[in-house]
Amino acid sequence: MKLSYEQVRHIAWLARLGLSEEEVEKFSLQLSNILESFEILKQVDTANVPPATHTIPLQNVFRKDDVAESYSQAEILSNAPKQEGNCFKVQAILE
């Protein structure tokens, strides 16, 4: 499928692109090649291909979380210069 000069100009206008004459010619050829590739792909029979088929096997790529020992709340608050209940007390920075 070959795109015309006007079609490329219209696509550029929709994308809000200012194209020179050379760029219109260049993109006309490139976009036409892309559309021809899609026409070839349309001919592939995908009737027996299940949805979400992957070319490589899927595996979990996340590492296992290592739970480290934590300090108790009393130990953490023991370092606070000021406390209020179970929280650090800090000076207000907003008025």
C-alpha positions in Angstrom: 0.0 0.0 0.0 1.6 3.2 -1.1 0.8 6.4 0.8 0.2 9.5 -1.2 1.8 12.9 -0.6 -1.5 14.2 0.8 -1.9 11.2 3.1 1.5 11.8 4.7 0.8 15.5 5.0 -2.5 14.6 6.8 -0.7 12.2 9.1 1.9 14.8 9.9 -0.9 17.4 10.6 -2.6 14.9 13.0 0.6 14.4 14.8 1.3 18.1 14.8 4.6 17.7 12.9 6.0 20.3 10.6 7.6 18.4 7.8 9.8 19.6 4.9 9.2 18.4 1.4 12.2 16.0 1.7 10.8 14.6 4.9 7.4 14.0 3.4 9.0 12.0 0.5 11.2 10.1 3.0 8.3 9.3 5.4 6.0 8.4 2.5 8.4 5.6 1.5 9.0 4.4 5.1 5.4 4.4 6.1 4.4 2.6 2.9 7.0 -0.1 3.7 5.6 -0.5 7.2 2.1 -0.9 5.9 3.2 -3.4 3.3 4.9 -5.4 6.1 1.5 -5.4 8.0 -0.2 -6.7 4.8 2.2 -9.6 4.7 1.6 -10.3 8.4 -2.2 -10.3 7.8 -1.8 -13.5 5.7 -0.4 -15.5 8.6 -2.9 -18.1 9.9 -3.3 -17.5 13.6 -6.5 -19.5 14.1 -4.8 -22.2 16.2 -2.6 -19.9 18.2 -3.8 -19.6 21.8 -4.0 -16.1 23.3 -0.9 -14.8 25.2 1.5 -17.2 23.6 5.1 -16.3 24.3 8.1 -17.1 22.3 10.2 -17.7 25.4 9.1 -19.5 28.6 8.0 -17.2 31.4 9.5 -17.3 34.8 9.4 -15.3 37.9 12.3 -12.8 37.8 11.8 -11.4 41.3 14.1 -12.5 44.0 12.9 -14.0 47.3 12.5 -11.4 50.0 15.0 -12.0 52.8 13.4 -10.9 56.1 16.1 -9.5 58.4 15.7 -9.0 62.1 14.4 -5.7 63.0 14.8 -3.5 66.1 11.9 -3.2 68.5 9.9 0.0 68.7 11.3 0.8 72.1 14.9 0.5 70.9 14.2 2.8 68.0 12.5 5.4 70.2 15.3 5.2 72.8 17.4 7.3 70.3 14.8 10.0 69.9 15.6 13.3 71.6 11.8 13.9 72.1 8.9 11.4 71.9 5.2 11.7 71.9 3.4 8.5 72.5 5.0 5.9 70.1 6.3 8.6 67.7 9.2 10.9 67.2 8.4 14.5 68.2 9.9 17.0 65.8 9.7 20.8 65.5 7.0 22.0 63.2 8.4 23.4 59.9 5.1 24.9 58.6 3.3 27.8 60.1 
